[in-house]
Amino acid sequence: MLDVSVNTIYRAVETGELNALKIGKALRIPGAALNAYLSQCAEPVDAQVLSDQVASVADAGTAQDAAITSEVSR
């Protein structure tokens, strides 16, 4: 239905992003909690936060490339 792994759901429950009830050994997710989680996931990402993350990944990739290049030239 959601095309996500079970671990993703457990992680969302553990972090409080998704409310769930534990009944015995089973987790039950109320419909309202699922709707709230889905609407939260569908919110647009702040453009500045996203661009900062992309720049951070690009910087890390450049540093890794430089390290690999220095190892190859030895």
Predicted model as a PDB file, atoms N, CA, C, CB and O in Angstrom, pLDDT in the B-factor column:
MODEL        1                                                                  
ATOM      1  N   MET A   1       0.823  -1.201   0.000  1.00 69.00           N  
ATOM      2  CA  MET A   1       0.000   0.000   0.000  1.00 69.00           C  
ATOM      3  C   MET A   1       0.870   1.268   0.000  1.00 69.00           C  
ATOM      4  CB  MET A   1      -0.938  -0.004   1.217  1.00 69.00           C  
ATOM      5  O   MET A   1       0.631   2.171  -0.802  1.00 69.00           O  
ATOM      6  N   LEU A   2       1.872   1.348   0.886  1.00 74.00           N  
ATOM      7  CA  LEU A   2       2.687   2.559   0.971  1.00 74.00           C  
ATOM      8  C   LEU A   2       4.017   2.432   0.253  1.00 74.00           C  
ATOM      9  CB  LEU A   2       2.930   2.908   2.406  1.00 74.00           C  
ATOM     10  O   LEU A   2       4.690   3.438   0.029  1.00 74.00           O  
ATOM     11  N   ASP A   3       4.405   1.247  -0.105  1.00 84.00           N  
ATOM     12  CA  ASP A   3       5.662   0.998  -0.800  1.00 84.00           C  
ATOM     13  C   ASP A   3       6.873   1.479   0.016  1.00 84.00           C  
ATOM     14  CB  ASP A   3       5.646   1.684  -2.164  1.00 84.00           C  
ATOM     15  O   ASP A   3       7.800   2.088  -0.518  1.00 84.00           O  
ATOM     16  N   VAL A   4       6.837   1.190   1.317  1.00 86.00           N  
ATOM     17  CA  VAL A   4       7.974   1.457   2.198  1.00 86.00           C  
ATOM     18  C   VAL A   4       8.265   0.180   2.982  1.00 86.00           C  
ATOM     19  CB  VAL A   4       7.684   2.669   3.166  1.00 86.00           C  
ATOM     20  O   VAL A   4       7.401  -0.687   3.116  1.00 86.00           O  
ATOM     21  N   SER A   5       9.474   0.073   3.492  1.00 90.00           N  
ATOM     22  CA  SER A   5       9.841  -1.130   4.238  1.00 90.00           C  
ATOM     23  C   SER A   5       9.233  -1.097   5.639  1.00 90.00           C  
ATOM     24  CB  SER A   5      11.375  -1.269   4.324  1.00 90.00           C  
ATOM     25  O   SER A   5       8.868  -0.040   6.154  1.00 90.00           O  
ATOM     26  N   VAL A   6       9.138  -2.258   6.224  1.00 91.00           N  
ATOM     27  CA  VAL A   6       8.637  -2.379   7.593  1.00 91.00           C  
ATOM     28  C   VAL A   6       9.538  -1.596   8.544  1.00 91.00           C  
ATOM     29  CB  VAL A   6       8.556  -3.867   8.022  1.00 91.00           C  
ATOM     30  O   VAL A   6       9.057  -0.975   9.492  1.00 91.00           O  
ATOM     31  N   ASN A   7      10.847  -1.627   8.288  1.00 94.00           N  
ATOM     32  CA  ASN A   7      11.786  -0.888   9.141  1.00 94.00           C  
ATOM     33  C   ASN A   7      11.521   0.610   9.116  1.00 94.00           C  
ATOM     34  CB  ASN A   7      13.218  -1.161   8.706  1.00 94.00           C  
ATOM     35  O   ASN A   7      11.698   1.284  10.131  1.00 94.00           O  
ATOM     36  N   THR A   8      11.102   1.142   7.976  1.00 92.00           N  
ATOM     37  CA  THR A   8      10.780   2.567   7.876  1.00 92.00           C  
ATOM     38  C   THR A   8       9.605   2.899   8.790  1.00 92.00           C  
ATOM     39  CB  THR A   8      10.454   2.956   6.411  1.00 92.00           C  
ATOM     40  O   THR A   8       9.606   3.931   9.461  1.00 92.00           O  
ATOM     41  N   ILE A   9       8.612   2.029   8.814  1.00 91.00           N  
ATOM     42  CA  ILE A   9       7.443   2.252   9.666  1.00 91.00           C  
ATOM     43  C   ILE A   9       7.846   2.164  11.140  1.00 91.00           C  
ATOM     44  CB  ILE A   9       6.327   1.223   9.347  1.00 91.00           C  
ATOM     45  O   ILE A   9       7.455   3.012  11.942  1.00 91.00           O  
ATOM     46  N   TYR A  10       8.628   1.137  11.496  1.00 92.00           N  
ATOM     47  CA  TYR A  10       9.078   1.019  12.884  1.00 92.00           C  
ATOM     48  C   TYR A  10       9.886   2.240  13.305  1.00 92.00           C  
ATOM     49  CB  TYR A  10       9.914  -0.252  13.070  1.00 92.00           C  
ATOM     50  O   TYR A  10       9.727   2.738  14.420  1.00 92.00           O  
ATOM     51  N   ARG A  11      10.744   2.721  12.426  1.00 94.00           N  
ATOM     52  CA  ARG A  11      11.566   3.908  12.729  1.00 94.00           C  
ATOM     53  C   ARG A  11      10.674   5.128  12.947  1.00 94.00           C  
ATOM     54  CB  ARG A  11      12.579   4.185  11.582  1.00 94.00           C  
ATOM     55  O   ARG A  11      10.908   5.913  13.866  1.00 94.00           O  
ATOM     56  N   ALA A  12       9.653   5.287  12.107  1.00 94.00           N  
ATOM     57  CA  ALA A  12       8.728   6.419  12.248  1.00 94.00           C  
ATOM     58  C   ALA A  12       7.972   6.340  13.567  1.00 94.00           C  
ATOM     59  CB  ALA A  12       7.734   6.455  11.075  1.00 94.00           C  
ATOM     60  O   ALA A  12       7.724   7.366  14.200  1.00 94.00           O  
ATOM     61  N   VAL A  13       7.609   5.146  13.983  1.00 94.00           N  
ATOM     62  CA  VAL A  13       6.924   4.971  15.262  1.00 94.00           C  
ATOM     63  C   VAL A  13       7.878   5.285  16.411  1.00 94.00           C  
ATOM     64  CB  VAL A  13       6.370   3.532  15.396  1.00 94.00           C  
ATOM     65  O   VAL A  13       7.498   5.978  17.355  1.00 94.00           O  
ATOM     66  N   GLU A  14       9.113   4.784  16.344  1.00 95.00           N  
ATOM     67  CA  GLU A  14      10.094   5.012  17.406  1.00 95.00           C  
ATOM     68  C   GLU A  14      10.434   6.489  17.576  1.00 95.00           C  
ATOM     69  CB  GLU A  14      11.359   4.230  17.118  1.00 95.00           C  
ATOM     70  O   GLU A  14      10.622   6.955  18.700  1.00 95.00           O  
ATOM     71  N   THR A  15      10.515   7.229  16.469  1.00 95.00           N  
ATOM     72  CA  THR A  15      10.864   8.648  16.547  1.00 95.00           C  
ATOM     73  C   THR A  15       9.664   9.533  16.870  1.00 95.00           C  
ATOM     74  CB  THR A  15      11.484   9.096  15.244  1.00 95.00           C  
ATOM     75  O   THR A  15       9.818  10.729  17.116  1.00 95.00           O  
ATOM     76  N   GLY A  16       8.472   8.947  16.869  1.00 94.00           N  
ATOM     77  CA  GLY A  16       7.277   9.728  17.171  1.00 94.00           C  
ATOM     78  C   GLY A  16       6.646  10.381  15.959  1.00 94.00           C  
ATOM     79  O   GLY A  16       5.654  11.098  16.095  1.00 94.00           O  
ATOM     80  N   GLU A  17       7.195  10.152  14.777  1.00 93.00           N  
ATOM     81  CA  GLU A  17       6.607  10.717  13.562  1.00 93.00           C  
ATOM     82  C   GLU A  17       5.265  10.077  13.238  1.00 93.00           C  
ATOM     83  CB  GLU A  17       7.559  10.544  12.385  1.00 93.00           C  
ATOM     84  O   GLU A  17       4.403  10.702  12.619  1.00 93.00           O  
ATOM     85  N   LEU A  18       5.093   8.828  13.659  1.00 94.00           N  
ATOM     86  CA  LEU A  18       3.876   8.072  13.388  1.00 94.00           C  
ATOM     87  C   LEU A  18       3.380   7.493  14.708  1.00 94.00           C  
ATOM     88  CB  LEU A  18       4.125   6.942  12.329  1.00 94.00           C  
ATOM     89  O   LEU A  18       4.078   6.724  15.368  1.00 94.00           O  
ATOM     90  N   ASN A  19       2.154   7.880  15.081  1.00 95.00           N  
ATOM     91  CA  ASN A  19       1.567   7.383  16.322  1.00 95.00           C  
ATOM     92  C   ASN A  19       1.047   5.974  16.114  1.00 95.00           C  
ATOM     93  CB  ASN A  19       0.436   8.310  16.807  1.00 95.00           C  
ATOM     94  O   ASN A  19       0.436   5.668  15.090  1.00 95.00           O  
ATOM     95  N   ALA A  20       1.295   5.119  17.096  1.00 95.00           N  
ATOM     96  CA  ALA A  20       0.827   3.738  17.024  1.00 95.00           C  
ATOM     97  C   ALA A  20       0.473   3.265  18.426  1.00 95.00           C  
ATOM     98  CB  ALA A  20       1.901   2.814  16.382  1.00 95.00           C  
ATOM     99  O   ALA A  20       0.956   3.797  19.425  1.00 95.00           O  
ATOM    100  N   LEU A  21      -0.373   2.262  18.472  1.00 95.00           N  
ATOM    101  CA  LEU A  21      -0.761   1.632  19.727  1.00 95.00           C  
ATOM    102  C   LEU A  21      -0.174   0.238  19.761  1.00 95.00           C  
ATOM    103  CB  LEU A  21      -2.308   1.591  19.891  1.00 95.00           C  
ATOM    104  O   LEU A  21      -0.225  -0.485  18.766  1.00 95.00           O  
ATOM    105  N   LYS A  22       0.381  -0.145  20.898  1.00 93.00           N  
ATOM    106  CA  LYS A  22       0.901  -1.500  21.020  1.00 93.00           C  
ATOM    107  C   LYS A  22      -0.145  -2.314  21.770  1.00 93.00           C  
ATOM    108  CB  LYS A  22       2.296  -1.529  21.756  1.00 93.00           C  
ATOM    109  O   LYS A  22      -0.468  -2.028  22.922  1.00 93.00           O  
ATOM    110  N   ILE A  23      -0.663  -3.327  21.099  1.00 94.00           N  
ATOM    111  CA  ILE A  23      -1.647  -4.219  21.690  1.00 94.00           C  
ATOM    112  C   ILE A  23      -1.029  -5.608  21.685  1.00 94.00           C  
ATOM    113  CB  ILE A  23      -3.022  -4.185  20.911  1.00 94.00           C  
ATOM    114  O   ILE A  23      -0.932  -6.256  20.643  1.00 94.00           O  
ATOM    115  N   GLY A  24      -0.614  -6.053  22.864  1.00 95.00           N  
ATOM    116  CA  GLY A  24       0.123  -7.308  22.944  1.00 95.00           C  
ATOM    117  C   GLY A  24       1.464  -7.123  22.261  1.00 95.00           C  
ATOM    118  O   GLY A  24       2.229  -6.228  22.618  1.00 95.00           O  
ATOM    119  N   LYS A  25       1.749  -7.957  21.290  1.00 92.00           N  
ATOM    120  CA  LYS A  25       2.989  -7.829  20.521  1.00 92.00           C  
ATOM    121  C   LYS A  25       2.791  -7.059  19.226  1.00 92.00           C  
ATOM    122  CB  LYS A  25       3.552  -9.197  20.214  1.00 92.00           C  
ATOM    123  O   LYS A  25       3.758  -6.777  18.519  1.00 92.00           O  
ATOM    124  N   ALA A  26       1.554  -6.716  18.911  1.00 92.00           N  
ATOM    125  CA  ALA A  26       1.242  -6.073  17.631  1.00 92.00           C  
ATOM    126  C   ALA A  26       1.180  -4.554  17.759  1.00 92.00           C  
ATOM    127  CB  ALA A  26      -0.083  -6.599  17.088  1.00 92.00           C  
ATOM    128  O   ALA A  26       0.745  -4.024  18.782  1.00 92.00           O  
ATOM    129  N   LEU A  27       1.615  -3.868  16.718  1.00 91.00           N  
ATOM    130  CA  LEU A  27       1.453  -2.419  16.624  1.00 91.00           C  
ATOM    131  C   LEU A  27       0.225  -2.143  15.774  1.00 91.00           C  
ATOM    132  CB  LEU A  27       2.729  -1.732  16.019  1.00 91.00           C  
ATOM    133  O   LEU A  27       0.062  -2.726  14.702  1.00 91.00           O  
ATOM    134  N   ARG A  28      -0.631  -1.264  16.244  1.00 94.00           N  
ATOM    135  CA  ARG A  28      -1.808  -0.855  15.484  1.00 94.00           C  
ATOM    136  C   ARG A  28      -1.701   0.638  15.230  1.00 94.00           C  
ATOM    137  CB  ARG A  28      -3.134  -1.208  16.239  1.00 94.00           C  
ATOM    138  O   ARG A  28      -1.450   1.419  16.148  1.00 94.00           O  
ATOM    139  N   ILE A  29      -1.891   1.026  13.982  1.00 93.00           N  
ATOM    140  CA  ILE A  29      -1.787   2.433  13.597  1.00 93.00           C  
ATOM    141  C   ILE A  29      -3.181   2.940  13.271  1.00 93.00           C  
ATOM    142  CB  ILE A  29      -0.820   2.625  12.380  1.00 93.00           C  
ATOM    143  O   ILE A  29      -3.798   2.489  12.306  1.00 93.00           O  
ATOM    144  N   PRO A  30      -3.686   3.883  14.077  1.00 94.00           N  
ATOM    145  CA  PRO A  30      -5.015   4.435  13.798  1.00 94.00           C  
ATOM    146  C   PRO A  30      -5.035   5.154  12.449  1.00 94.00           C  
ATOM    147  CB  PRO A  30      -5.443   5.401  14.920  1.00 94.00           C  
ATOM    148  O   PRO A  30      -4.024   5.705  12.013  1.00 94.00           O  
ATOM    149  N   GLY A  31      -6.184   5.143  11.802  1.00 93.00           N  
ATOM    150  CA  GLY A  31      -6.319   5.787  10.493  1.00 93.00           C  
ATOM    151  C   GLY A  31      -5.952   7.261  10.519  1.00 93.00           C  
ATOM    152  O   GLY A  31      -5.310   7.760   9.595  1.00 93.00           O  
ATOM    153  N   ALA A  32      -6.361   7.969  11.588  1.00 94.00           N  
ATOM    154  CA  ALA A  32      -6.041   9.398  11.698  1.00 94.00           C  
ATOM    155  C   ALA A  32      -4.539   9.615  11.786  1.00 94.00           C  
ATOM    156  CB  ALA A  32      -6.731  10.014  12.923  1.00 94.00           C  
ATOM    157  O   ALA A  32      -4.014  10.574  11.220  1.00 94.00           O  
ATOM    158  N   ALA A  33      -3.840   8.721  12.498  1.00 94.00           N  
ATOM    159  CA  ALA A  33      -2.385   8.834  12.626  1.00 94.00           C  
ATOM    160  C   ALA A  33      -1.717   8.596  11.280  1.00 94.00           C  
ATOM    161  CB  ALA A  33      -1.849   7.835  13.673  1.00 94.00           C  
ATOM    162  O   ALA A  33      -0.752   9.277  10.934  1.00 94.00           O  
ATOM    163  N   LEU A  34      -2.224   7.634  10.522  1.00 91.00           N  
ATOM    164  CA  LEU A  34      -1.669   7.356   9.198  1.00 91.00           C  
ATOM    165  C   LEU A  34      -1.887   8.536   8.259  1.00 91.00           C  
ATOM    166  CB  LEU A  34      -2.298   6.087   8.608  1.00 91.00           C  
ATOM    167  O   LEU A  34      -0.981   8.919   7.519  1.00 91.00           O  
ATOM    168  N   ASN A  35      -3.084   9.111   8.287  1.00 91.00           N  
ATOM    169  CA  ASN A  35      -3.362  10.282   7.445  1.00 91.00           C  
ATOM    170  C   ASN A  35      -2.465  11.460   7.807  1.00 91.00           C  
ATOM    171  CB  ASN A  35      -4.829  10.692   7.574  1.00 91.00           C  
ATOM    172  O   ASN A  35      -1.977  12.164   6.923  1.00 91.00           O  
ATOM    173  N   ALA A  36      -2.246  11.678   9.110  1.00 91.00           N  
ATOM    174  CA  ALA A  36      -1.373  12.773   9.544  1.00 91.00           C  
ATOM    175  C   ALA A  36       0.064  12.531   9.084  1.00 91.00           C  
ATOM    176  CB  ALA A  36      -1.421  12.927  11.080  1.00 91.00           C  
ATOM    177  O   ALA A  36       0.740  13.459   8.638  1.00 91.00           O  
ATOM    178  N   TYR A  37       0.528  11.287   9.191  1.00 90.00           N  
ATOM    179  CA  TYR A  37       1.886  10.944   8.758  1.00 90.00           C  
ATOM    180  C   TYR A  37       2.042  11.151   7.256  1.00 90.00           C  
ATOM    181  CB  TYR A  37       2.221   9.487   9.129  1.00 90.00           C  
ATOM    182  O   TYR A  37       3.042  11.707   6.803  1.00 90.00           O  
ATOM    183  N   LEU A  38       1.062  10.707   6.490  1.00 88.00           N  
ATOM    184  CA  LEU A  38       1.134  10.856   5.035  1.00 88.00           C  
ATOM    185  C   LEU A  38       1.114  12.317   4.621  1.00 88.00           C  
ATOM    186  CB  LEU A  38      -0.018  10.117   4.370  1.00 88.00           C  
ATOM    187  O   LEU A  38       1.836  12.709   3.704  1.00 88.00           O  
ATOM    188  N   SER A  39       0.298  13.128   5.283  1.00 88.00           N  
ATOM    189  CA  SER A  39       0.273  14.552   4.927  1.00 88.00           C  
ATOM    190  C   SER A  39       1.575  15.228   5.326  1.00 88.00           C  
ATOM    191  CB  SER A  39      -0.917  15.260   5.599  1.00 88.00           C  
ATOM    192  O   SER A  39       2.030  16.148   4.647  1.00 88.00           O  
ATOM    193  N   GLN A  40       2.183  14.776   6.433  1.00 85.00           N  
ATOM    194  CA  GLN A  40       3.483  15.315   6.858  1.00 85.00           C  
ATOM    195  C   GLN A  40       4.556  14.960   5.839  1.00 85.00           C  
ATOM    196  CB  GLN A  40       3.873  14.775   8.256  1.00 85.00           C  
ATOM    197  O   GLN A  40       5.407  15.791   5.522  1.00 85.00           O  
ATOM    198  N   CYS A  41       4.524  13.736   5.324  1.00 83.00           N  
ATOM    199  CA  CYS A  41       5.513  13.299   4.343  1.00 83.00           C  
ATOM    200  C   CYS A  41       5.336  14.015   3.012  1.00 83.00           C  
ATOM    201  CB  CYS A  41       5.423  11.796   4.138  1.00 83.00           C  
ATOM    202  O   CYS A  41       6.294  14.153   2.252  1.00 83.00           O  
ATOM    203  N   ALA A  42       4.135  14.465   2.728  1.00 78.00           N  
ATOM    204  CA  ALA A  42       3.853  15.104   1.455  1.00 78.00           C  
ATOM    205  C   ALA A  42       4.147  16.602   1.472  1.00 78.00           C  
ATOM    206  CB  ALA A  42       2.416  14.872   1.078  1.00 78.00           C  
ATOM    207  O   ALA A  42       4.061  17.248   0.427  1.00 78.00           O  
ATOM    208  N   GLU A  43       4.494  17.176   2.634  1.00 68.00           N  
ATOM    209  CA  GLU A  43       4.784  18.602   2.713  1.00 68.00           C  
ATOM    210  C   GLU A  43       6.029  18.921   1.890  1.00 68.00           C  
ATOM    211  CB  GLU A  43       4.974  19.044   4.184  1.00 68.00           C  
ATOM    212  O   GLU A  43       6.979  18.139   1.878  1.00 68.00           O  
ATOM    213  N   PRO A  44       6.032  20.061   1.202  1.00 67.00           N  
ATOM    214  CA  PRO A  44       7.208  20.420   0.409  1.00 67.00           C  
ATOM    215  C   PRO A  44       8.424  20.683   1.292  1.00 67.00           C  
ATOM    216  CB  PRO A  44       6.912  21.650  -0.445  1.00 67.00           C  
ATOM    217  O   PRO A  44       8.308  21.195   2.406  1.00 67.00           O  
ATOM    218  N   VAL A  45       9.563  20.329   0.781  1.00 58.00           N  
ATOM    219  CA  VAL A  45      10.821  20.521   1.499  1.00 58.00           C  
ATOM    220  C   VAL A  45      11.266  21.968   1.327  1.00 58.00           C  
ATOM    221  CB  VAL A  45      11.920  19.535   0.989  1.00 58.00           C  
ATOM    222  O   VAL A  45      11.164  22.533   0.238  1.00 58.00           O  
ATOM    223  N   ASP A  46      11.757  22.558   2.404  1.00 58.00           N  
ATOM    224  CA  ASP A  46      12.282  23.917   2.346  1.00 58.00           C  
ATOM    225  C   ASP A  46      13.446  23.951   1.363  1.00 58.00           C  
ATOM    226  CB  ASP A  46      12.727  24.410   3.756  1.00 58.00           C  
ATOM    227  O   ASP A  46      14.391  23.174   1.500  1.00 58.00           O  
ATOM    228  N   ALA A  47      13.391  24.833   0.384  1.00 56.00           N  
ATOM    229  CA  ALA A  47      14.395  24.884  -0.677  1.00 56.00           C  
ATOM    230  C   ALA A  47      15.794  25.145  -0.129  1.00 56.00           C  
ATOM    231  CB  ALA A  47      14.031  25.957  -1.687  1.00 56.00           C  
ATOM    232  O   ALA A  47      16.762  24.578  -0.635  1.00 56.00           O  
ATOM    233  N   GLN A  48      15.922  25.987   0.887  1.00 58.00           N  
ATOM    234  CA  GLN A  48      17.235  26.297   1.440  1.00 58.00           C  
ATOM    235  C   GLN A  48      17.834  25.071   2.129  1.00 58.00           C  
ATOM    236  CB  GLN A  48      17.138  27.469   2.428  1.00 58.00           C  
ATOM    237  O   GLN A  48      19.020  24.786   1.962  1.00 58.00           O  
ATOM    238  N   VAL A  49      17.031  24.354   2.891  1.00 59.00           N  
ATOM    239  CA  VAL A  49      17.513  23.151   3.569  1.00 59.00           C  
ATOM    240  C   VAL A  49      17.967  22.133   2.533  1.00 59.00           C  
ATOM    241  CB  VAL A  49      16.413  22.548   4.483  1.00 59.00           C  
ATOM    242  O   VAL A  49      19.018  21.510   2.688  1.00 59.00           O  
ATOM    243  N   LEU A  50      17.183  21.963   1.483  1.00 58.00           N  
ATOM    244  CA  LEU A  50      17.518  21.006   0.440  1.00 58.00           C  
ATOM    245  C   LEU A  50      18.810  21.399  -0.262  1.00 58.00           C  
ATOM    246  CB  LEU A  50      16.380  20.898  -0.569  1.00 58.00           C  
ATOM    247  O   LEU A  50      19.665  20.544  -0.494  1.00 58.00           O  
ATOM    248  N   SER A  51      18.969  22.671  -0.604  1.00 60.00           N  
ATOM    249  CA  SER A  51      20.188  23.087  -1.300  1.00 60.00           C  
ATOM    250  C   SER A  51      21.413  22.941  -0.399  1.00 60.00           C  
ATOM    251  CB  SER A  51      20.059  24.540  -1.783  1.00 60.00           C  
ATOM    252  O   SER A  51      22.497  22.613  -0.881  1.00 60.00           O  
ATOM    253  N   ASP A  52      21.253  23.182   0.912  1.00 63.00           N  
ATOM    254  CA  ASP A  52      22.363  22.972   1.851  1.00 63.00           C  
ATOM    255  C   ASP A  52      22.760  21.504   1.898  1.00 63.00           C  
ATOM    256  CB  ASP A  52      21.981  23.460   3.260  1.00 63.00           C  
ATOM    257  O   ASP A  52      23.948  21.183   1.944  1.00 63.00           O  
ATOM    258  N   GLN A  53      21.773  20.607   1.888  1.00 61.00           N  
ATOM    259  CA  GLN A  53      22.064  19.176   1.922  1.00 61.00           C  
ATOM    260  C   GLN A  53      22.763  18.738   0.643  1.00 61.00           C  
ATOM    261  CB  GLN A  53      20.777  18.369   2.124  1.00 61.00           C  
ATOM    262  O   GLN A  53      23.702  17.943   0.694  1.00 61.00           O  
ATOM    263  N   VAL A  54      22.321  19.241  -0.495  1.00 63.00           N  
ATOM    264  CA  VAL A  54      22.944  18.888  -1.771  1.00 63.00           C  
ATOM    265  C   VAL A  54      24.383  19.384  -1.798  1.00 63.00           C  
ATOM    266  CB  VAL A  54      22.145  19.480  -2.957  1.00 63.00           C  
ATOM    267  O   VAL A  54      25.277  18.661  -2.237  1.00 63.00           O  
ATOM    268  N   ALA A  55      24.618  20.614  -1.330  1.00 64.00           N  
ATOM    269  CA  ALA A  55      25.970  21.164  -1.298  1.00 64.00           C  
ATOM    270  C   ALA A  55      26.860  20.344  -0.367  1.00 64.00           C  
ATOM    271  CB  ALA A  55      25.943  22.636  -0.852  1.00 64.00           C  
ATOM    272  O   ALA A  55      28.031  20.111  -0.668  1.00 64.00           O  
ATOM    273  N   SER A  56      26.311  19.912   0.751  1.00 64.00           N  
ATOM    274  CA  SER A  56      27.070  19.105   1.707  1.00 64.00           C  
ATOM    275  C   SER A  56      27.490  17.779   1.094  1.00 64.00           C  
ATOM    276  CB  SER A  56      26.246  18.857   2.971  1.00 64.00           C  
ATOM    277  O   SER A  56      28.627  17.339   1.265  1.00 64.00           O  
ATOM    278  N   VAL A  57      26.573  17.148   0.382  1.00 61.00           N  
ATOM    279  CA  VAL A  57      26.880  15.871  -0.280  1.00 61.00           C  
ATOM    280  C   VAL A  57      27.912  16.084  -1.378  1.00 61.00           C  
ATOM    281  CB  VAL A  57      25.596  15.232  -0.868  1.00 61.00           C  
ATOM    282  O   VAL A  57      28.820  15.269  -1.541  1.00 61.00           O  
ATOM    283  N   ALA A  58      27.783  17.168  -2.130  1.00 60.00           N  
ATOM    284  CA  ALA A  58      28.734  17.458  -3.210  1.00 60.00           C  
ATOM    285  C   ALA A  58      30.130  17.704  -2.641  1.00 60.00           C  
ATOM    286  CB  ALA A  58      28.268  18.683  -4.031  1.00 60.00           C  
ATOM    287  O   ALA A  58      31.122  17.234  -3.199  1.00 60.00           O  
ATOM    288  N   ASP A  59      30.209  18.447  -1.522  1.00 60.00           N  
ATOM    289  CA  ASP A  59      31.505  18.697  -0.887  1.00 60.00           C  
ATOM    290  C   ASP A  59      32.131  17.397  -0.404  1.00 60.00           C  
ATOM    291  CB  ASP A  59      31.352  19.676   0.286  1.00 60.00           C  
ATOM    292  O   ASP A  59      33.336  17.196  -0.555  1.00 60.00           O  
ATOM    293  N   ALA A  60      31.334  16.523   0.169  1.00 59.00           N  
ATOM    294  CA  ALA A  60      31.835  15.237   0.656  1.00 59.00           C  
ATOM    295  C   ALA A  60      32.338  14.397  -0.511  1.00 59.00           C  
ATOM    296  CB  ALA A  60      30.735  14.477   1.433  1.00 59.00           C  
ATOM    297  O   ALA A  60      33.369  13.733  -0.405  1.00 59.00           O  
ATOM    298  N   GLY A  61      31.613  14.425  -1.619  1.00 57.00           N  
ATOM    299  CA  GLY A  61      32.033  13.669  -2.796  1.00 57.00           C  
ATOM    300  C   GLY A  61      33.339  14.189  -3.354  1.00 57.00           C  
ATOM    301  O   GLY A  61      34.183  13.400  -3.779  1.00 57.00           O  
ATOM    302  N   THR A  62      33.528  15.504  -3.365  1.00 51.00           N  
ATOM    303  CA  THR A  62      34.760  16.100  -3.853  1.00 51.00           C  
ATOM    304  C   THR A  62      35.934  15.712  -2.961  1.00 51.00           C  
ATOM    305  CB  THR A  62      34.626  17.622  -3.926  1.00 51.00           C  
ATOM    306  O   THR A  62      37.014  15.391  -3.457  1.00 51.00           O  
ATOM    307  N   ALA A  63      35.728  15.742  -1.666  1.00 49.00           N  
ATOM    308  CA  ALA A  63      36.794  15.357  -0.736  1.00 49.00           C  
ATOM    309  C   ALA A  63      37.148  13.888  -0.906  1.00 49.00           C  
ATOM    310  CB  ALA A  63      36.373  15.635   0.717  1.00 49.00           C  
ATOM    311  O   ALA A  63      38.320  13.518  -0.845  1.00 49.00           O  
ATOM    312  N   GLN A  64      36.139  13.051  -1.119  1.00 49.00           N  
ATOM    313  CA  GLN A  64      36.393  11.627  -1.319  1.00 49.00           C  
ATOM    314  C   GLN A  64      37.140  11.403  -2.635  1.00 49.00           C  
ATOM    315  CB  GLN A  64      35.069  10.832  -1.308  1.00 49.00           C  
ATOM    316  O   GLN A  64      38.060  10.589  -2.697  1.00 49.00           O  
ATOM    317  N   ASP A  65      36.744  12.125  -3.685  1.00 49.00           N  
ATOM    318  CA  ASP A  65      37.443  12.019  -4.966  1.00 49.00           C  
ATOM    319  C   ASP A  65      38.905  12.425  -4.824  1.00 49.00           C  
ATOM    320  CB  ASP A  65      36.754  12.889  -6.027  1.00 49.00           C  
ATOM    321  O   ASP A  65      39.788  11.794  -5.403  1.00 49.00           O  
ATOM    322  N   ALA A  66      39.159  13.482  -4.050  1.00 48.00           N  
ATOM    323  CA  ALA A  66      40.527  13.951  -3.855  1.00 48.00           C  
ATOM    324  C   ALA A  66      41.349  12.902  -3.109  1.00 48.00           C  
ATOM    325  CB  ALA A  66      40.536  15.286  -3.087  1.00 48.00           C  
ATOM    326  O   ALA A  66      42.519  12.687  -3.426  1.00 48.00           O  
ATOM    327  N   ALA A  67      40.739  12.252  -2.121  1.00 46.00           N  
ATOM    328  CA  ALA A  67      41.439  11.221  -1.366  1.00 46.00           C  
ATOM    329  C   ALA A  67      41.764  10.029  -2.260  1.00 46.00           C  
ATOM    330  CB  ALA A  67      40.600  10.773  -0.164  1.00 46.00           C  
ATOM    331  O   ALA A  67      42.858   9.470  -2.183  1.00 46.00           O  
ATOM    332  N   ILE A  68      40.829   9.650  -3.091  1.00 47.00           N  
ATOM    333  CA  ILE A  68      41.044   8.524  -4.001  1.00 47.00           C  
ATOM    334  C   ILE A  68      42.144   8.867  -5.002  1.00 47.00           C  
ATOM    335  CB  ILE A  68      39.733   8.157  -4.742  1.00 47.00           C  
ATOM    336  O   ILE A  68      43.004   8.034  -5.289  1.00 47.00           O  
ATOM    337  N   THR A  69      42.123  10.084  -5.532  1.00 43.00           N  
ATOM    338  CA  THR A  69      43.118  10.516  -6.504  1.00 43.00           C  
ATOM    339  C   THR A  69      44.514  10.501  -5.882  1.00 43.00           C  
ATOM    340  CB  THR A  69      42.781  11.921  -7.032  1.00 43.00           C  
ATOM    341  O   THR A  69      45.479  10.097  -6.532  1.00 43.00           O  
ATOM    342  N   SER A  70      44.623  10.939  -4.626  1.00 43.00           N  
ATOM    343  CA  SER A  70      45.942  10.980  -3.984  1.00 43.00           C  
ATOM    344  C   SER A  70      46.443   9.550  -3.723  1.00 43.00           C  
ATOM    345  CB  SER A  70      45.880  11.789  -2.651  1.00 43.00           C  
ATOM    346  O   SER A  70      47.647   9.300  -3.777  1.00 43.00           O  
ATOM    347  N   GLU A  71      45.537   8.622  -3.442  1.00 47.00           N  
ATOM    348  CA  GLU A  71      45.954   7.241  -3.226  1.00 47.00           C  
ATOM    349  C   GLU A  71      46.435   6.602  -4.536  1.00 47.00           C  
ATOM    350  CB  GLU A  71      44.796   6.422  -2.627  1.00 47.00           C  
ATOM    351  O   GLU A  71      47.401   5.839  -4.544  1.00 47.00           O  
ATOM    352  N   VAL A  72      45.758   6.918  -5.628  1.00 48.00           N  
ATOM    353  CA  VAL A  72      46.104   6.341  -6.930  1.00 48.00           C  
ATOM    354  C   VAL A  72      47.442   6.862  -7.397  1.00 48.00           C  
ATOM    355  CB  VAL A  72      45.024   6.654  -7.971  1.00 48.00           C  
ATOM    356  O   VAL A  72      48.206   6.117  -8.012  1.00 48.00           O  
ATOM    357  N   SER A  73      47.757   8.137  -7.122  1.00 47.00           N  
ATOM    358  CA  SER A  73      48.992   8.720  -7.616  1.00 47.00           C  
ATOM    359  C   SER A  73      50.209   8.298  -6.794  1.00 47.00           C  
ATOM    360  CB  SER A  73      48.877  10.221  -7.623  1.00 47.00           C  
ATOM    361  O   SER A  73      51.334   8.630  -7.167  1.00 47.00           O  
ATOM    362  N   ARG A  74      50.023   7.595  -5.717  1.00 49.00           N  
ATOM    363  CA  ARG A  74      51.173   7.140  -4.914  1.00 49.00           C  
ATOM    364  C   ARG A  74      51.904   6.029  -5.543  1.00 49.00           C  
ATOM    365  CB  ARG A  74      50.744   6.719  -3.567  1.00 49.00           C  
ATOM    366  O   ARG A  74      52.889   5.545  -4.986  1.00 49.00           O  
TER     367      ARG A  74                                                      
ENDMDL                                                                          
END                                                                             
